[in-house]
Amino acid sequence: MQNGVVKITVAFFEVIFLLSLHRPNYIRMKQNNWKDRLNVVYSTNPDFRYDTADAEESDTLPKEKQSLRIQLDKRNRGGKQVTLITGFVGKNEDLEDLGKFLKTKCGVGGSAKDNEIIIQGDFRNKIVEILHKEGYVRAKL
């Protein structure tokens, strides 16, 4: 008797599983990202579209026109020194590529975000030399 009950229970769960795979799209939960619709709680307008915060990235300026500032920063870093490169104008991908290039040339870690590159340690002079060799003539301390 128990063996038959186990088979029926297993068969029941298999049917439920298979039915859950073939649910119509309107029953499935849609992706509802609240961050995409900030500042709006509810709208009665049926044609209302939420404003998303997708800002267009500006084109990357040529190397000769980039005005990069290189400085040493110790604020809010637990006393550790970092070299901070600011003033980059362009796409985030190009900023990350430049950050990766500088990190490999200096042999240290760092990050590239919010239009600034952070290199761990004091590498101001070395970074200025590297940037001048790469064509960033307006890079200065």
Secondary structure as a PSIPRED ss2 file (coil, helix, strand):
# PSIPRED VFORMAT (PSIPRED V4.0)

   1 M C   1.000  0.000  0.000
   2 Q H   0.000  1.000  0.000
   3 N H   0.000  1.000  0.000
   4 G H   0.000  1.000  0.000
   5 V H   0.000  1.000  0.000
   6 V H   0.000  1.000  0.000
   7 K H   0.000  1.000  0.000
   8 I H   0.000  1.000  0.000
   9 T H   0.000  1.000  0.000
  10 V H   0.000  1.000  0.000
  11 A H   0.000  1.000  0.000
  12 F H   0.000  1.000  0.000
  13 F H   0.000  1.000  0.000
  14 E H   0.000  1.000  0.000
  15 V H   0.000  1.000  0.000
  16 I H   0.000  1.000  0.000
  17 F H   0.000  1.000  0.000
  18 L H   0.000  1.000  0.000
  19 L H   0.000  1.000  0.000
  20 S H   0.000  1.000  0.000
  21 L H   0.000  1.000  0.000
  22 H C   1.000  0.000  0.000
  23 R C   1.000  0.000  0.000
  24 P C   1.000  0.000  0.000
  25 N C   1.000  0.000  0.000
  26 Y C   1.000  0.000  0.000
  27 I C   1.000  0.000  0.000
  28 R C   1.000  0.000  0.000
  29 M C   1.000  0.000  0.000
  30 K C   1.000  0.000  0.000
  31 Q C   1.000  0.000  0.000
  32 N C   1.000  0.000  0.000
  33 N C   1.000  0.000  0.000
  34 W H   0.000  1.000  0.000
  35 K H   0.000  1.000  0.000
  36 D H   0.000  1.000  0.000
  37 R H   0.000  1.000  0.000
  38 L C   1.000  0.000  0.000
  39 N C   1.000  0.000  0.000
  40 V C   1.000  0.000  0.000
  41 V C   1.000  0.000  0.000
  42 Y C   1.000  0.000  0.000
  43 S C   1.000  0.000  0.000
  44 T C   1.000  0.000  0.000
  45 N C   1.000  0.000  0.000
  46 P C   1.000  0.000  0.000
  47 D C   1.000  0.000  0.000
  48 F C   1.000  0.000  0.000
  49 R C   1.000  0.000  0.000
  50 Y C   1.000  0.000  0.000
  51 D C   1.000  0.000  0.000
  52 T C   1.000  0.000  0.000
  53 A C   1.000  0.000  0.000
  54 D C   1.000  0.000  0.000
  55 A C   1.000  0.000  0.000
  56 E C   1.000  0.000  0.000
  57 E C   1.000  0.000  0.000
  58 S C   1.000  0.000  0.000
  59 D C   1.000  0.000  0.000
  60 T C   1.000  0.000  0.000
  61 L C   1.000  0.000  0.000
  62 P C   1.000  0.000  0.000
  63 K H   0.000  1.000  0.000
  64 E H   0.000  1.000  0.000
  65 K H   0.000  1.000  0.000
  66 Q C   1.000  0.000  0.000
  67 S C   1.000  0.000  0.000
  68 L C   1.000  0.000  0.000
  69 R E   0.000  0.000  1.000
  70 I E   0.000  0.000  1.000
  71 Q E   0.000  0.000  1.000
  72 L E   0.000  0.000  1.000
  73 D E   0.000  0.000  1.000
  74 K C   1.000  0.000  0.000
  75 R C   1.000  0.000  0.000
  76 N C   1.000  0.000  0.000
  77 R C   1.000  0.000  0.000
  78 G C   1.000  0.000  0.000
  79 G C   1.000  0.000  0.000
  80 K C   1.000  0.000  0.000
  81 Q C   1.000  0.000  0.000
  82 V E   0.000  0.000  1.000
  83 T E   0.000  0.000  1.000
  84 L E   0.000  0.000  1.000
  85 I E   0.000  0.000  1.000
  86 T E   0.000  0.000  1.000
  87 G C   1.000  0.000  0.000
  88 F C   1.000  0.000  0.000
  89 V C   1.000  0.000  0.000
  90 G C   1.000  0.000  0.000
  91 K C   1.000  0.000  0.000
  92 N H   0.000  1.000  0.000
  93 E H   0.000  1.000  0.000
  94 D H   0.000  1.000  0.000
  95 L H   0.000  1.000  0.000
  96 E H   0.000  1.000  0.000
  97 D H   0.000  1.000  0.000
  98 L H   0.000  1.000  0.000
  99 G H   0.000  1.000  0.000
 100 K H   0.000  1.000  0.000
 101 F H   0.000  1.000  0.000
 102 L H   0.000  1.000  0.000
 103 K H   0.000  1.000  0.000
 104 T H   0.000  1.000  0.000
 105 K H   0.000  1.000  0.000
 106 C H   0.000  1.000  0.000
 107 G C   1.000  0.000  0.000
 108 V C   1.000  0.000  0.000
 109 G C   1.000  0.000  0.000
 110 G E   0.000  0.000  1.000
 111 S E   0.000  0.000  1.000
 112 A E   0.000  0.000  1.000
 113 K E   0.000  0.000  1.000
 114 D C   1.000  0.000  0.000
 115 N C   1.000  0.000  0.000
 116 E E   0.000  0.000  1.000
 117 I E   0.000  0.000  1.000
 118 I E   0.000  0.000  1.000
 119 I E   0.000  0.000  1.000
 120 Q E   0.000  0.000  1.000
 121 G C   1.000  0.000  0.000
 122 D C   1.000  0.000  0.000
 123 F C   1.000  0.000  0.000
 124 R H   0.000  1.000  0.000
 125 N H   0.000  1.000  0.000
 126 K H   0.000  1.000  0.000
 127 I H   0.000  1.000  0.000
 128 V H   0.000  1.000  0.000
 129 E H   0.000  1.000  0.000
 130 I H   0.000  1.000  0.000
 131 L H   0.000  1.000  0.000
 132 H H   0.000  1.000  0.000
 133 K H   0.000  1.000  0.000
 134 E H   0.000  1.000  0.000
 135 G C   1.000  0.000  0.000
 136 Y C   1.000  0.000  0.000
 137 V C   1.000  0.000  0.000
 138 R C   1.000  0.000  0.000
 139 A C   1.000  0.000  0.000
 140 K E   0.000  0.000  1.000
 141 L C   1.000  0.000  0.000
